[in-house]
Amino acid sequence: MSKGKSSAAKKTKKPASERKQYHYKLVLSDTCAVCKTPCARGMSYYNRMQEPGAIGKGVPCILTRTYS
């Protein structure tokens, strides 16, 4: 009597290159300022960019998430 699972029931994992990945668009503080659904990350970035001399390259926006 065998108590273990058969080898046919095991799932095979896809390689990392074949899995779907999230992609986000980078948005600037002016986009976060007029957003209808503000998020904590966007508002934090917006407040940092309001200080004089602040340099920013954008923040990933969760509302623009796509799969590929």
Residue pairs with C-beta under 8 A, 6 or more apart in sequence:
20 67
20 68
21 67
21 68
22 65
22 66
22 67
23 65
23 66
23 67
23 68
24 60
24 61
24 62
24 64
24 65
24 66
25 60
25 61
25 64
26 57
26 58
26 59
26 60
26 61
27 42
27 58
27 59
27 60
27 61
27 64
28 49
28 56
28 58
29 45
29 46
29 49
29 50
29 56
31 61
32 38
32 42
32 43
32 45
32 46
32 59
32 61
33 46
35 42
35 63
37 63
39 61
39 62
39 63
41 59
41 60
41 62
42 59
42 61
45 56
45 59
48 54
48 56
49 56
